[in-house]
Amino acid sequence: MPDAVVIGAGPNGLVAANVLADAGWDVLVLEAQDVPGGAVRSDRGVHPDFVSDTCSAFYPLGVASPTMQALELERYGLRWRHAPAVLAHPLSDGRCAVLERDPHRTAAGLDALSPGDGDAWLRLYGQWQLLSDDLLRALFTPFPPVRSGLALAAKLRTAGGLRLMRFLTLPVRRLGEEEFTGEGGRLLFAGSALHTDLFPDSPGSAAFGWILTMLGQQFGWPAPAGGAGELTKALVRRLEERGGKVQCSTPVTSVIVREGRALGVRTADGEAVRALRGVFADVPATSLYGGLVGWEHLPARLRDDMRRFQWDAPAFKVDWALSGPIPWTSQEASRAGTVHVADSVNSMTEYNSQIVTGQVPDDPFLLLGQMTTTDDTRSPAGTESAWAYTHVPHRTTGDRGPDGITGVWDERDEQAMADRVEAIVERRAPGFRRRILERRILSPRTLEQHNASLVGGSINGGTSNIHQQLVFRPVPGTGRPETPVRGLYLASSSVHPGGGVHGACGSNAARAALRADGALRRHLLHPVLSAAQRMLAQPRN
Ligand SMILES: Cc1cc2nc3c(=O)[nH]c(=O)nc-3n(C[C@H](O)[C@H](O)[C@H](O)COP(=O)(O)OP(=O)(O)OC[C@H]3O[C@@H](n4cnc5c(N)ncnc54)[C@H](O)[C@@H]3O)c2cc1C
C-alpha cells in the first residue's frame, strides 16, 4: 500500500509526488490520460517532422519558482532554450516593442519608440530586482507566507511602501498611462497581463503584467529543448529514481472517505487503491468537491461557495507546421519567442468585453509562440513550429465576427475560428498562410478531451481575478491546500497561487501533509517518548 496516492500527473501532481518521495514516502500517481504531463506535453501530431506543444510552452514561472529550482530538473535531462528576444508586440504603424534579454537593449528600443520610456522601464526593473527574491518566495510558499512575507514587507518599505502597494493594485492600463508616454511599454505590460483572464482595466492586472514582464527581463521566457514534454519527462524520471510510480490510463472516479478521513481512491475499473498517509488531488476544485468527494462528506457552506466558483475564459488554440518563419512586417518580431498581436490597449479591452458578454471576439488578442526560433530542435532548419491561442466565452450568445460561430465548437465553428486567427496573423505577416503545411485546432471541446482538468477549455484552474485569489482561492478560506476531509489535499492550480507551471500548488500540498504527518507522529509517539524520558531521568542505584 503506497503512503500517498496522487490523482493526476500534471506538473502540480508530479511536483507533489517528488516532494513526498524526497521525504521518503512511497508515492503512486494515477493519471487518466495515456501519457503524463497534463497541460505540459508535446507531440508530433501536427506533422511528423515537427514537435508541437499541445498546451503550455514557455516557463518563466518554472525557472523562477524556488520549488522547481529545488528539484534540480537539469540533473534529470531538462535543458532550457531561449529565443534571441523574449517578447515582441508589433505596433499598428509597423514599429515593434521588444522585450530583449538585456534590460538596456529593451530600454533603448522603448526609448526609440517614445523618448523617456527606456528610463521608465529601467526604473520598474530596478524595483523588481529589489523585491523579486522575497516576492517569489512569498508567492510560491504556503499561505500565509510568514517569513518571506515579513522580509517582503521590509523591502516594500525601502522600495516605496504604500506607493508600490498602490502600483500593484492598479489596472494595467492605468499603470501604462502613469509610467510610459508611448504605446511600446504599455503594450508589453498589458499583453502580459492578458496571459490571465484579466482585462487591461481589472484591478490588480498591473501586478500580473509587471511580474510576467519582469520575469522575462530577469530570466527570459524559456522553453525546454525538445518540447514541453521534456519538462514532464524530467519530473517523472526524478520521481521514479526515488521509487515513485506513475500509472497512466487510470482515471480516478472517487476518493474513499470514512469518518471524515481520506483512505484512498477508487479507479474507473472499480479498483480501490488505499493510501496510508494522504491523497493529493491535482484536479480542479469543481472536480474534487461534489465530484470525486460526494457532498455528504463536505460542509454545506462549501457547496454554496463552490456554486460561486468562477472559471477563467476558455482558450482556442491553433498549432502550425510552417514551411518557413512567419514573414512579419515588423521584422523585429521574428526574433521573439512570444509575439502578442493586438492593435492597442483599447482593442484588448474591446476583446475582453466581448468575451464577458458571451460574444466570440471579431478581432481577438493573440498570444503566438515561435518555437523553432526558441529551440532549433523543434523542426527542420528553415521551418517554424508555431502556435497561437486566444480566449473565447464560456457560454456563447453570439459572434461579433461574420461567421456565425455558435460556441458548440463543432467542425464548422473550429474551422471558422482558426481561419479568423490566421487572418489576423496574415494582416501583420503577409504570406503567412502560404507557409502553412499543416494545422491542428484545439478548441475548448478538444482541450477538455485532451485533459479533463481543462474544464470547458479553461486553462488556469479558475479566474485570476482578485475575488478568487490568495485567501479566496478556490473559495473563501485560508488559501491553503488542506480540505475538509482529513488526509485529502487539493494540489492543482485551483488553489493558491493558481495557474502556470511553477509547481507551488503541488509542493504546498505535499508540505502541508508532511507537516501534519510529522505532528501526528509526534503526538502518537508522545506517551512513549515521555515514558522513556522519565526512565532516563530516574536516579540509578
Ligand atoms: C493552452 C494552454 C497554454 C498554456 N500556456 C502556459 C505557458 O506557456 N506557461 C505556463 O506557465 N502555463 C501555461 N498554461 C497553464 C498551465 O499549463 C497550467 O496552469 C498547469 O498545467 C496546471 O497544472 P496542474 O498540474 O494543476 O493541472 P494540469 O496540467 O491540467 O494536469 C492535471 C492532470 O490531472 C489529470 N486528471 C484530471 N482528472 C483526473 C482523474 N479524475 N483521474 C486521474 N487523472 C486526472 C489530467 O489528465 C491531467 O494530466 C497553459 C495552459 C493551457 C491549457
The ligand as an SDF file (V2000), in Angstrom:
LIG
                    3D

 53 58  0  0  0  0  0  0  0  0999 V2000
   -3.3610   26.1520  -23.9950 C   0  0  0  0  0  0  0  0  0  0  0  0
   -2.6200   26.3980  -22.7050 C   0  0  0  0  0  0  0  0  0  0  0  0
   -1.4710   27.1980  -22.7200 C   0  0  0  0  0  0  0  0  0  0  0  0
   -0.7770   27.4420  -21.5340 C   0  0  0  0  0  0  0  0  0  0  0  0
    0.4080   28.1390  -21.5760 N   0  0  0  0  0  0  0  0  0  0  0  0
    1.1750   28.2280  -20.4630 C   0  0  0  0  0  0  0  0  0  0  0  0
    2.5260   28.6700  -20.5460 C   0  0  0  0  0  0  0  0  0  0  0  0
    3.0510   28.9290  -21.6380 O   0  0  0  0  0  0  0  0  0  0  0  0
    3.2260   28.7610  -19.3860 N   0  0  0  0  0  0  0  0  0  0  0  0
    2.6980   28.4090  -18.1740 C   0  0  0  0  0  0  0  0  0  0  0  0
    3.3810   28.5230  -17.1340 O   0  0  0  0  0  0  0  0  0  0  0  0
    1.4200   27.9300  -18.0720 N   0  0  0  0  0  0  0  0  0  0  0  0
    0.6750   27.8130  -19.1920 C   0  0  0  0  0  0  0  0  0  0  0  0
   -0.5720   27.2460  -19.1230 N   0  0  0  0  0  0  0  0  0  0  0  0
   -1.1380   26.9180  -17.8010 C   0  0  0  0  0  0  0  0  0  0  0  0
   -0.5130   25.6660  -17.2100 C   0  0  0  0  0  0  0  0  0  0  0  0
   -0.2830   24.6980  -18.1960 O   0  0  0  0  0  0  0  0  0  0  0  0
   -1.4070   25.0980  -16.1060 C   0  0  0  0  0  0  0  0  0  0  0  0
   -1.6500   26.1230  -15.1540 O   0  0  0  0  0  0  0  0  0  0  0  0
   -0.7520   23.9160  -15.4070 C   0  0  0  0  0  0  0  0  0  0  0  0
   -0.5230   22.8600  -16.3170 O   0  0  0  0  0  0  0  0  0  0  0  0
   -1.6120   23.4400  -14.2580 C   0  0  0  0  0  0  0  0  0  0  0  0
   -1.0330   22.2870  -13.7280 O   0  0  0  0  0  0  0  0  0  0  0  0
   -1.8950   21.2130  -12.9130 P   0  0  0  0  0  0  0  0  0  0  0  0
   -0.9520   20.1320  -12.5490 O   0  0  0  0  0  0  0  0  0  0  0  0
   -2.6310   21.9340  -11.8360 O   0  0  0  0  0  0  0  0  0  0  0  0
   -3.0190   20.6970  -13.9430 O   0  0  0  0  0  0  0  0  0  0  0  0
   -2.9250   20.0010  -15.3670 P   0  0  0  0  0  0  0  0  0  0  0  0
   -1.6650   20.3560  -16.0660 O   0  0  0  0  0  0  0  0  0  0  0  0
   -4.1950   20.3290  -16.0480 O   0  0  0  0  0  0  0  0  0  0  0  0
   -2.8700   18.4410  -15.0450 O   0  0  0  0  0  0  0  0  0  0  0  0
   -3.9580   17.7650  -14.4510 C   0  0  0  0  0  0  0  0  0  0  0  0
   -3.8080   16.2810  -14.7430 C   0  0  0  0  0  0  0  0  0  0  0  0
   -4.7780   15.5700  -13.9880 O   0  0  0  0  0  0  0  0  0  0  0  0
   -5.3380   14.5610  -14.8230 C   0  0  0  0  0  0  0  0  0  0  0  0
   -6.6610   14.2330  -14.2880 N   0  0  0  0  0  0  0  0  0  0  0  0
   -7.7500   15.0300  -14.2140 C   0  0  0  0  0  0  0  0  0  0  0  0
   -8.7720   14.3750  -13.6430 N   0  0  0  0  0  0  0  0  0  0  0  0
   -8.3150   13.1380  -13.3260 C   0  0  0  0  0  0  0  0  0  0  0  0
   -8.8990   11.9960  -12.6980 C   0  0  0  0  0  0  0  0  0  0  0  0
  -10.1720   12.0050  -12.2700 N   0  0  0  0  0  0  0  0  0  0  0  0
   -8.1480   10.8830  -12.5300 N   0  0  0  0  0  0  0  0  0  0  0  0
   -6.8480   10.8550  -12.9470 C   0  0  0  0  0  0  0  0  0  0  0  0
   -6.2560   11.9020  -13.5540 N   0  0  0  0  0  0  0  0  0  0  0  0
   -6.9750   13.0410  -13.7380 C   0  0  0  0  0  0  0  0  0  0  0  0
   -5.3860   15.1920  -16.1910 C   0  0  0  0  0  0  0  0  0  0  0  0
   -5.4870   14.2180  -17.2230 O   0  0  0  0  0  0  0  0  0  0  0  0
   -4.0430   15.9420  -16.2040 C   0  0  0  0  0  0  0  0  0  0  0  0
   -3.0000   15.1130  -16.6800 O   0  0  0  0  0  0  0  0  0  0  0  0
   -1.2610   26.9350  -20.2980 C   0  0  0  0  0  0  0  0  0  0  0  0
   -2.3910   26.1080  -20.2900 C   0  0  0  0  0  0  0  0  0  0  0  0
   -3.0500   25.8180  -21.4830 C   0  0  0  0  0  0  0  0  0  0  0  0
   -4.2230   24.8760  -21.4650 C   0  0  0  0  0  0  0  0  0  0  0  0
  1  2  1  0
  2  3  1  0
  2 52  2  0
  3  4  2  0
  4  5  1  0
  4 50  1  0
  5  6  2  0
  6  7  1  0
  6 13  1  0
  7  8  2  0
  7  9  1  0
  9 10  1  0
 10 11  2  0
 10 12  1  0
 12 13  2  0
 13 14  1  0
 14 15  1  0
 14 50  1  0
 15 16  1  0
 16 17  1  0
 16 18  1  0
 18 19  1  0
 18 20  1  0
 20 21  1  0
 20 22  1  0
 22 23  1  0
 23 24  1  0
 24 25  2  0
 24 26  1  0
 24 27  1  0
 27 28  1  0
 28 29  2  0
 28 30  1  0
 28 31  1  0
 31 32  1  0
 32 33  1  0
 33 34  1  0
 33 48  1  0
 34 35  1  0
 35 36  1  0
 35 46  1  0
 36 37  1  0
 36 45  1  0
 37 38  2  0
 38 39  1  0
 39 40  1  0
 39 45  2  0
 40 41  1  0
 40 42  2  0
 42 43  1  0
 43 44  2  0
 44 45  1  0
 46 47  1  0
 46 48  1  0
 48 49  1  0
 50 51  2  0
 51 52  1  0
 52 53  1  0
M  END
$$$$
